[in-house]
Every structure is written in structure tokens, then in C-alpha cells.
Amino acid sequence: MTIVLVHGVPETSAVWDPLVDELTALGHGDVVRLSPPGFGAPLPVDFGCTAGEYRDWLVGELSRIGSPVDLVGHDWGGGHVLGAAVQRPDLLRSWAIDVIGLFEPDYVWHDLAQAWQRPGDGERQIERVFGGSPADRAQRMVRSGVSEPAAGAMAMEQGEEMGRAILALYRSAGQRMLAELSRDLPKAAARPGLAVIPTEDSFVGTVAARVRGAQRAGAVVEMLEGRGHWWMLEDPKQGALALSAFWRYVKDQPAAA
């Protein structure tokens, strides 16, 4: 079964390197990494970087693979994954995300996201985040919890284009859009789902809210105690074991219609 990984903001596919190594060691060799436009992949001139366009981009990429996949999304990649799971469950065997709390009715965007959504403030924040040399950008990511190898690799691809994509994406995803996705969350139960819950991730709602979201989506819950937003870098072995166990569970379930 093909495993497809989709990363988020402000990342590139390098965020998955340690996890892919662990998955390979467990016998999961067929792994595809999809980089959203602007985040380690070219940004087409006619691509508006809205949440809906990223969902449609992912649906298109999965359609080209040609058979149902085990789809995994981190950060905004999880938002794209959920959109695809709701719109085109036929393209998935299963899905797993670490941002299920975003889709609870009482979720409010974190402070940085709110700054990105405000004209003027957002542009100034992007200048601060992506200013300076690649080494400067890497050090900022390390201070936020990213491992040095991943931070160095991702910093090389951060810049003005990624900044524009971030602002457009967050400004397309206000509280009203989150409310719409919240209403659609139960539709994700059409395929087996996994809610990865790193208990120290402060960006995606409380642990209790994430558990409620998982229940509404009919998803299995995997608690990663003591892990934060970049759990796949902090403890890739634990993450790989959790995903592998979930896929064994999915394999034992009756085939979806």
C-alpha cells in the first residue's frame, strides 16, 4: 500500500526524513512525499494558495497515483488531508492527521496565525520569519523546536514565495471556513482515520478538544505523551510505530465500499 505524506507551514518535505527512515526500517518502503505548491515545490503563477486550491491540488495528485493510499498530513498538510478525505474518500484507504483540533467548533487560531491573517501585520511577521540568511532562518526554527538537520534543509527553501503562500493560505482560512470544515468533519468517517495527538502541541487546541474532534470523525486516537508540534522530528520511532500499528488495524477492517 502506498503511503503519502503531506507537510505544512513553513516546511518542506525534509520534515519527514527521520520518520521515513523509521517507516522503511519497519518494512513500509512505498512512501511518497507530496510538497504543496510554494512549500518546497514550484508555485504556479495562476495558483492562489487558498485552502480550497490546496485541497484540490492534493485530490489531483492522489488521482494520478491511481489506487487508494494511506494518507498522512502534518500541520496544514493535515488540513489538506482532511479536505481530501471529506471530498474524495474513494482515493484513500485511510487518513491520519495531527491537527484534528482545528475542526472543533470552539477552536480559535493561534496568535501567529491571526497575525498572518491581518494585512500589514502579516507581511511584517513574514519579513521577520524569513529575513536574514538561511543560517538565521534555521536558528529561528531550532528555537521553535525543529531539529538542526531539518531546520537547515528547510531554511534553504524558505523565502518570498513561501511567505506569499503562507499569507494567502491563512487569509483564506478564517474562522468561518473552519466552522464549515467543522460541520463536515463527520464525513471523514467514510474511511478509517487516525488522530495523532502530541500532548505538548500548543498550536492545535487542547488535548480534550482534539479527542472530541477524533470522536466526531470516527477516528482512532494515538497520544504522543510529551511530544510537541514536530513529533516526527522529536521521536520518529514512536511516530512510525504508531502509524504502522494503525495501518495493521486498517488492514483488518472490512473493505470500504
N, C-alpha and C positions, 0 to 999 in steps of 0.2 A: 504494500500500500504506500502510495506517495504521501510524504509529509511536506506540507507547505508552511513556511514561516514568514510572517509579515511584521516588520518592526514599525516603530513610531517616531516620535519627535524628541529631540533634534538628532536623530540617529541615522546610521547606515546599517547594512547587513552585518557589519563587523560585530555588532552587539550579540550576535548569535554564535560566534566562533567557539567558545568553550562548551556551550550546550550541544552544538553539532558534534564535537569530538566525543562527548559522553554518549550521545544517541548512537553514534557509529559503533562505539565500544559495546553497546547493548544489542547490536545487530540491526539497527534502523539505518540502512545505508541509502535509501532513496529519499533524500531530503532536498527540497527546492527552496531557495530563499527568493522572495519577491520584494524588490525595493520600490516603494511608492514613488511616483514622479516627484523630483525635487529633493528626495531623501536618499541619495546615492544612485539615482537613475536620472536621465535627462528629463527636463521639464518642457514638454511640447508648448509651442507658442500659443496654441488655442486651448490649453488646459487651464481651467480657472481655479483649481486647487480647493474646490468646495468638498464638503463631506460626501455629498451625493456623487460627485465625479470620482472621488477615490473609491467609493463602493462600486461604481460601475466599472472602473478600471480593474478592480480585483475580480469582479464577475467575468470580465473579458479574459483575464489571464487564466482563471480556473477553467473556463470553457475551452481554451486552447490545450490544456493538459489532457482533456478528453475522457477522464474517468474520475469517479468520486475520490476525494482526498481527505486526509486528516489535517485540518486547517488550524493553525496556531497563531494568535495575534498578541503582541505586546504593546502597551500604551495605545497610541492612536491606531496602531495596527489592529488592536483588539476591536476598536470601533468599526474599522473597515470589515473585519471578520464578521462581527455581529450583523452588519448590514447585509453582507452576502448570505449569511445563514438564514436571515429572515426572507430575503428576496428570492434566492435560488438554492433552496436546500438540496435539490437534486444534484448539485455539484459537489456536495460534501458527504463523506461518511460520518465525520464528527467535527466538532469545533472545540477550541479551548482558548480562553482569554483571561487576562488578569485585570480587566477594568470593568467588571460586571457592575460595580457600584455606581458608575456613571449613569446607569439607566434606571436608578431608583428615583421615584418622584421628588424626593427631598434633596437630591444632590445639587450642590452649588459649586460651580467651577472654582478651582484653587486660585490663589492670588495672582500668580504669574499668568495663568490663562486669562484672567479678567483684564490684566494689563495689556496683553496682546490683543484683546478684543477692542480696546479703546484707541481710536485714531490719535496719533501723536505719541501717546504713552507706549503703544506697541512698537512703533518704529524706534523710539529711543531704547527700549528694552532689547530689541534685536541688535542694535548697534553695540550695546554693552556685551551681550552674549557672544556675538560673532566678531567682535572687534579684535585687533591685535593679530599676532602670528598664530600659526597652528599650535605652537607650544603653549601660547597663552590660553587658547581655547581648550586645549587638552587639560590644562591645570584647573580650569574652572569646572570641567566635567568631573575630574578626580575629586575635587572638593565636594561635589554633589553626590558622590557615591559610585562613580563609574571606575572600573579598574583601569590602570595605566595603559596596558596594551590596547584595549578597546577605545579608550579616550583618544589616544594618539592616532589610531586609524580613522576614527570618525571625524576628528578635527580637521583632517586633510580635505574632507569633502564638505565642510560647513562654510557657508558664505552667503552672499547676497541672494542667490537664487533660493536657497533653503529658507532664508529669512522671509522672502516674499511668500513662499508656500505656507509657512507657519502662520503668518498673519491672515492670509486668505482662508486657510482651513479653520482657524479658531473663530474668525469673524462670521463664517457660515454656520457655526455650531453654537448658537446662543442657547439660552435656557429653553426657548420654545422648541427648538429642534430636539434637545434632549428629552423634553416631555413627549414628543412624538415617538421617539425611539423607545421610551419607557412603556408607552402603550403597546408597542409592537413586540416587546421582549418575550412574552409567552409564545410567540410564533417560532422562536428559536428552538423550542422543544421538538420540532419536527425531526431534528437529528440529535443524537447524543451530544451533550455538552459538558465541558469541564470548566469550573470557575476556579482558577488559581488565585489564592488569597495570601499574598505575603503580608504578614500581620503588621509590619512596620512601614508599609507604603502609605504615606500621608496625602497622596495626590488624588486618590480614587474613592474617597468615602470611608466611613467607619467599617470595621470588620462586620458588625451586625448588619449594616446596610448591604454589604456585599453578599452576606449569607442570604438575606431576603431576596436579593436580585437573583441569586442562583436558584432559589426555590421557585420563583416565578418563571424562570427559564427551563425548569426541569433538569437542571444541571447538577452533576456531581461536584462536591466541594473538596478541594485539596488545600489544606492550611500549610503554609510555609512559615513556621514559627520563627520569629526573629529576623526574617528577611525583609528587605525593602524593595523599592521600585525596580531595581536592576537585579532581581533574584537570579536571573540566568548567568550573571557575572559573579555574584556573591557565592553561589553554591550550585554550579551547573550539574553536579552529580545528583543532588537532591531533585532538581527540576527534571532532569532526564528520567529518573526513576519514577517520579510522579506521572509524567506523560506516558511512559511505557506501560505502567500499570493501568492507566485509563484506557489505552488502546487495546490492551488484553481484554478488559471489561467490554469494550465496544465490540470486539470480535465475537464475543459470546452472546451478544444480543441478537434477536431476530432481525433479519434484513429489513431495511426500511422500504416502504412502497415507493 
